[in-house]
Amino acid sequence: PKSQKEIDVFSVKVSKLALKQHRQEIDSGRVPLGMYIFMLMPFRHENTIESVSFVQKCINDRTILEEENEVLIRRFRNATNRRHTGLQDIHRRIGHGQNDWSDEDILEVLPFSCDMERAYEHDVVTVFQNFLRARSVPEIPHDSKHSKSDKTTFPIIVSLSGGVDSMVIASVLSYLRRVEMFSLRVIAVHIDYANRPESGAEARYVEKYCNELGIEYRCRVIDEVTRGVTARDEYEKVARDARYNFYKCVQDEFQAQDGSKAPVLLGHHKGDLRENVLSNSMKGCGPLDLSGMSDVGTVEKVVVWRPLLPLEKDAVFDFAHQYGVPYFKDTTPLWSTRGKLRNKLLPLLCEMYGEGSMLNLSNLAVESDAAKHLFLASLEPFFARVKSFPMGLSFDTSEYRHHGIFFWRFVLRQVLHSHGRGMFTDKCIQSFINRISTDKRKTGWLQCRRDYAVYLDSDGTVYVLHPQYFPFAKKDQYDCTNQHVVIGKDTLE
């Protein structure tokens, strides 16, 4: 063939022959996608309804096959990642049989001596000073009328993991005390999760570093559970409870002179805030719970301070590298959720939307907290009328019965969690709204939880009964056959 038309006709014949001879390989996906598309090109160039429709059908069939393969490879990859996670936990726990860990083995950056005369000019120190002043931490007057014995020492607990953030916090607090800006008693708390063979060496190094800075040191080894051996949910719960219970023990040991509890300082910064916004959005948190952290907060009844929250991670690194603050190697796996978020998703978002998008994420967290505080203030009349009794609690729904699921999801979470009760599911919240919003409310039990009882009175009052006094789960119920109990205020008291 010499003309274009003859070439096109010949190409179609060749493609038909190729499709016929390799149909089995094509249907099973063994022919590479690029090669298959090349086979179909002559039919599209034929430019008839029949030929283009044929190409369209072939593309649709191949698309279905590719989607099935994608699902298969994703499932296989996820299963492989889970297996890899378990093996890494074992590898971290056992290691290579090494027992003698040097500082170089565990440290990303080694300490060095430096002149800290102008450290007060650094952004980290400035932010710290402003943070402590805003919380009325006692400053040391620099005049001759005050002696050192007049100082009121303020206890501060640092959650010292050995990462760059917490090590910088310890260094700054030691500096502020050393140059007599603030009257501080600094205590470091280190949690050794005993999941890696070098964790013991890390705990010893943190203790040595604290001794050099004049910081009192307390350590808790969590050996009652082991990652990779204990079930994941149980491990997370036990480890978290152990951590916060140890904070409380140290708080009891080092109380302020007025009897108040010492705050626990955490090393979260602005980058952690951005990660929280994305993670909490994906987990279904509402617009009032995006940040998940504030500069001052309470976690498990422990007062926590986050002085680095206004700062970017770069500022923290800069202080460490400029003033010889050592810190451990980052052991966060790249394949983990946090690793992917930190090393893949955030850089991709920054590339797509520009560096200003990172500031927008941080601002979103701040505005979410501000909106939550505003919402809580407007609901103060409701919360003030919540009544607590030995057997449970009660609250009136009549004035708010026509509010939607967003309102009741927020209110119920605040009320129930503050009394140690678990939250309703969205399905149960909707059922709750349906029962309280009718003009003729039907008195009776609300099916909201399996582990504790919820009762609606005809006047719109809702009673929540603690399970230790009124077992609602069938397996926990008392044998009270044919004995009726009337629920009301007098019963709860």
N, C-alpha and C positions, 0 to 999 in steps of 0.2 A: 504493500500500500504506500501511496505517495501523498495523496491529498489528506487534509486534516480529517475529512469525513471518513475516508477509508481507514485511517489510523484509529479513529474512535470506534468504528465497527469492529475492527480487529481486536482492539483492547477489550471490548465487551465479550467477544468470543473467548479470549484467553481467561478473563475473570470468571465466566460461567464454568469453564473447564476446571479452573482452580478451586472454585467453590464446590463443585461436584466431587472432585477427587479427594478433597480435604474436609468434607462435611463433618465427619466424626471428630476430627481435631478441633474444628471451629466450634461445634456445639459443646465440647468439653472445656473450651477456653485454653487449649494448648497452643493455639496460634496466637502470637503476640498481638496486642491491640493495634499497634501501628501498622503491622503487616496486613491485618484484616481490613483496616480502613483503606489501605492502598488497593486492596482487591475490589472494594466497593466504589472507588472513585470513578471508574468508567461508566457505571450505571447512573451516577449522578450527572456526569457530563453528557449522557445520552439525552437528558433533559426532557423526558416525557413523564406524564402522570404515573404510568405504570412503573417505569424504572426508578423514579424518585420515591414512589410508595414502597417499592421493594427495598430500597436503601433504608427508608424510615423503619420498616419492620425489622430489618437486620440490626439496626442500631438499638431499637427497643429491646430485642431479645438479648443482645449483648449487655445492655445496661442492667437488665435483671440478673444476668449471670455475674456481672461485676459486683452488684450490691450484695448478692449471696456470698460471694468470695470475701467481700469487705467485712461482712458480719462474722464470717468464720475466722478470718485473720485477727479481727479485734478480740473475739472471745479467746482465741489461742494466745494472743499477746497478753491479755489481762491475766489469764491463768498462769502464764510464764512469769509475769511480774510478781504475782502472789508467791509463786514458788521461789523466785529470786529473793523476795523480801524475807521469807523464812530462812533461807540459806544464809543470807547476810546477817540476820540476827544471830544464827549459830556461829558464823564466822567471827562476828564482833565479840561474842561471848567467850569463845574459845581462843581466837587469835592464832598466832603462829608458835605458841609455846614460849613467847618472850615474857620474861618477868622483870627484867631490868630496863626500865624506860627512862631515857634521858630527857632533859628539857627539850632538846632538839626534836625528839620523836613526837612530842605532844603539842609543841608551840608553833603557831603560824608565824609569830613575831617574837623575838627574844627581847628581854628588857635591856635598857642601857641608861647610863647616867646622863643627865642633862641639866641645863640651867632653867629653872622654872620661875625666874624672877618676874617675867612678863606673862606668865600663864593666865593672870587675871584678865588679860585682854582677849583671850580666846572666847569664841562664841559659846562653847560648851560651859565654861566657867560662868560667863555672864548670865546665861539662861538658868544655870543652877542657882546663882545668887538670887535672881529675881523670884525663882520658884520658892526658895526657902523663906525669903522675906514675906512673900504673899501668904505663907502658912504660919507666920509669926514665930519662926524658929529663932531662938534668942541669939542676937549678935553680941559681940564682945565690944564694949565701949572702949575707945582708945583715948582715955584721959587719965590723969593721975589720981582722980578721986575714987576710982574703982580698982580694987585689988583682985587678984586671981581668985581669991576665996569667995568673991561676990558672984562668980559665974554660976548660972543655972545650966547644968549640962542636959542637953536634949538627946535622948537615945534615938538612933536611926538604924534600922535593919536593912542590909543590902542582900538581895537574893543573888548570890555570886556563883554563876555557873562556870565562869572562866572564859566565856565569850567576850568579844571586844566591848559590847555595850555595858555589861555589868562590871567588867574590869575598869573601864573608864569611870564609871560611877564611883567605885571604891577609891580610885586615884584622886578624883576631884574632891570627894568628901575629906580624904586625908589631907589634901592640900589646903582646903578651906579651914580645917581645924589647925593645921600646922602654922599657917600665917595669921592665926587668931582672928579670922573674920566671924566665925560662928563657934558657939560653945557646943560641941558635938561629942557624943559617945557613939562610935560606929561599931556595929556588930555585923559580921558576915555570916550568912547561912548558905551552906553548900549542900545540895542534894546529890548523893552518889547513887545513881540508878543501877549500878553494877551490871550493866548490859554489855560493856566492852572490857577487854582485858586491861586496857590502859586507864580505866576509870579510877582505880585506886591511886595511880600515879598522879592523875589530874587533881584528885582531892588533896593529896599531900602537897602538890605545888601551890594550890590555892591557899592552903594553910601557911605555907612558907611566905607567900606574897603578903598575906594579911599580917604576919609577924613583922615583916619589913616596914609595913605602913602603920603599925601600931593599932591594928584593927582586931577586935576580939572575934574569935572564930568558933562556929558551931557546925557540925556535920551530921547528916542523917543518911545512913546507908539503907536503901530499900532492897532488902533481900528476901522479903516474904513472897514476892512475885517476880517472874522473869519474862521479859519480852521474848516472844517466839516459842515459849513453853506454856505460859498462862494464856488463857483465852483473851483475845485482844480487848474486848469490852471490859472484862474483869480487871485486866492489867491496868488499863487507863484509869478506871475508877479507884482502884486500890492505891496506885501511885499518886494520883491527884489528892486523894484524902490524906495520905501519909505526908505529902508535901505541905498542905495547908495546916494540918494538925501540928506539924513541927514548927511552922511559923508561929502558931498560937502558943506553943510551949516556950519559945524564945521570947515572945512578947511578955509572957508572964514572968520570965526571969529578969527582963530588963524593962521595967516600967518607968515612966517619967515620974518626976517628983510629985506631980499632982495626981498620980495614980492612973493617968491615961495610958493607953496602949501605944507602943512605939510603931510608927508606920513601917511597912515593908516596901522598899524601893525596887521597882522592876525596870528593866532596860529597854522597854519598847520605845521606838522612835517613829517618825512620820512614815517611813517605808512600811512598818508593820501595820500602821493605820490603813494604808492603801490596800495592803493584802487582805486585811479584815473586811473592807468594804466589798471587794470582789468575792471573797469566800462566803461572807454572810448573805450576799445577794443570791449566789448560787444555791445556798442552803435553804432559801425561802424566807429569810428574815424580812420583816417589814421595814418600811421607810424610817421607823423610829429606832431601829436596832441595827444600823449598818456598821457603826464603828466598833462596837463590842468592847471599847476601852475608852477611858477618859483620864485626864491628868491626875484626878483624885477619885478613888472609887472604893467599893467594898466587894471582896470576893470571898465566899465561904466565911463570912463574918470577920474577915481580916481586912483592915484598912491598908490599901495599896496606893503608893504614889508613883507616878511615871514622869519624872522631871525631864527626860529626853524627848518627850512627845513632840515639841515644836521643831525639833532638829531633824535634818536629813542624815542618813547613814554616813555620808561623806564627811560631815563635820566630826562625827565620832571617830572615824578612822584617822582623820587629820590630827586630832588631839593625841590619839594613841601613838601615831608614828612620829609626831613632833616631840612628845614628852616621854618616850620610852616605856609605854604601857604594854606589857606582854598580853597575849591572848591565845587561846587554843585554836587548833585547826577546826574549820567548819566541817562537821561530819554529816550534814544534811544530804541525803542521797539525791542525785539529779532526777531520778525517776519518781521520787515521792511527790505527793500533791504540792507540798510547799516548795520543793525543788523546781517543779515544772512552772508553778506560779511565779517564782522569783526569777528564774533563769530563761523562761520562754515566753510566758503570757505577758508579763509586764513590759519586757523589752519590745515585744511585738506591738503592743498597744501604743507604746511611746513612739515607735517607728511610724505607725499608721496615723496617729492623731497629734503627734508632736509632744515635746516635753511639757507643754502647758497642761496636757491631759492628766499628768501625774498630780499637779497642783489641784486640778478639778476634783480628782478622787479624794484627796485629803480634805478639801473644803466640804465635799459631800458628807464626809464623816462628821465634821464639826457641825454642819447645819442639821444633820440628823439628830445629834445630841441636843442641839438648841431647841429643835422642834419637840423632842421628847420632854425636855424640861418645861416647855410652854404648855404642853398637853397635860403633864402631871399637875401643874399649877392650876389649870382650869378644872381639873377633876378633884381638887382638894375637898370640896364639899361632899362628894361621893365617898371618898376614902375615910373622911372624918366620921361618917355614919356607919362604917363597918364595925360590927361588935364582935369581940372575942370572948369566948366562954371556955371553961375547962374541957367541955365535950366537943367544942367546935367553934364555928363562927356563923354570922348571919349578915346579910346586906339586903337593902331595899332596891328593887328593880323598877318600881312603878314609874318614877320620873324619867327613866332612861329606856323604857321598854321598846320604843320604836327606833332605837339606834341600830346600826348595821353590824356586820360581822367584824369589821375593822375595830370599831369601838370596843365591842365585847371581848374580842381576842386580847386586846391590850389590857383592859380592866381586869379580866379574869386572871391573866398571867400575874399581874401585880398583886392581886388579892390572895390568890392561891399560893404562889411561891413565898409570899411573906409569912404565910402560916404553915409552911413546910408540906404543902400538898401539891401533887402533880397536876399538870395542865390538861385541859380537855383537848381532844382532837377537833379539827375544823368541822367534821361531820357532827360531832356532839355539840359544838358551839351553835351550829345552825339549828339543831333540834332544841337546844336551850332557848334560843331566840324565838322559835316558833311557839314554845309553851308560854313564855312570859309576855309576848306581844299581843295576845288575844284579849278582847274586851272582857270575856268571861273565863278567867283563869281556872284551870282545873287543879285542885289540890292533889298532891301525890308525889311519888318519887320521880326524879329525873334520871334518865339513863345516860349519865355523863362519864362515869368511871366505874371500873370493876372493883377497885381496891378500897373505895370509901363511898359513903352515901351522900346524896344531894337531894334535898326535899324542897318543894315549892308550896308555899301557903297561898291561900286565896287572895290575900292583900298584896301579893307580889314579893313578899319576903322569901329569900332563899336561905336555907340552912345547909351548911356543910359540916358533916359529922366526922370527927377523927376516928380512924379505924380501930385504935386501941380501946376506945370506949363504946363504939357501935360498929362491930365487925359487919361489913357489908358483903364481902366475898363469901360465897356459899361454904367454902371449906373452913372459914373462921367463925361462922355464926354460932351463937349459943342455942341451946335446945329450949325454945320458948313456945312450944306448940300451943295454939289457941289462946295465947296471951297477947293482947293488943296493947301497943304503946302509942300514945298521942304525942306528936312532935310539936314543940313550941318553945317559946323563950324560957318558960319555967323548967322544961325538961333539960335544956342545955345548962342551966345554972345549977 
